[in-house]
Amino acid sequence: VISEKEQDIARIAAQLEIIVDKDEFEIIQLPQWDINPYDRLSPSIRVQSTILSAVHRIVHSKQKKIIITSIGGLLCKFPAFEIISDYITLLKKSTEILIDDLAKKLIEMGYQRSSTAADLGEFAIRGSIVDIIDNISGCGYRIDFFGNKAESIRRFNPADQLSNEHLDQILIFPASLVILNQATASNFQEQYKNLS
């Protein structure tokens, strides 16, 4: 479904949810970037995460899909999903990963390291505890490691930093549509040299 205006996407989705069988169809909202084309800025973290989540559901959902976007959403360019899918990380209790390797991957995924994770796209490391703020829901995830093993995963409130609900696993999406690793940096340098 293509709406004329970005503002109509949520309204159309709400109307479709009333009349569509949710067991048969998944309704996916695909927003447009919240900047003008060729602007020097990047889309907001929330918009980038929503796009990544929508594309993930489009590719991996087994249900039939109704995708709602605007004309502007159709004109947006997205990176190849194969590149992004390598960075969508399923972290389960008992997963073995070095905290330094997780930090490196989060930085490549567009997350910002801070002393206390309190805002979208931030993560913090305090000893054996890694806090990550999810860009899509705004929830915080606190992973407690014992050595290289994720011993517990809890949801926490970024406002008061108190953890509450225990989880068995989390799915971490990139915080950015651009993956900042050695391959993308080398590709940029090569393309930039070819401009002259």
Disulfide bonds with the S-S distance in Angstrom:
none
